[in-house]
Amino acid sequence: MKDDDTRVDAYLAHLNRVIPEYHLADLRYLTADGFFGKVKFVDGLEH
């Protein structure tokens, strides 16, 4: 993680690590705080 990364960047990096590791590619729903309704987070999950 870089010094200028945000909390959203950190959570996206975490999800990008664990989704393949735990075979969660078919995950359809995610329960999260409204803070993570930001476009940056949602778009980062689509990739």
Residue pairs with C-beta under 8 A, 6 or more apart in sequence:
1 9
1 10
1 13
5 13
8 36
8 38
8 40
8 41
8 44
11 36
11 41
12 41
12 44
12 45
15 45
16 44
18 24
19 25
19 27
30 45
32 41
36 42
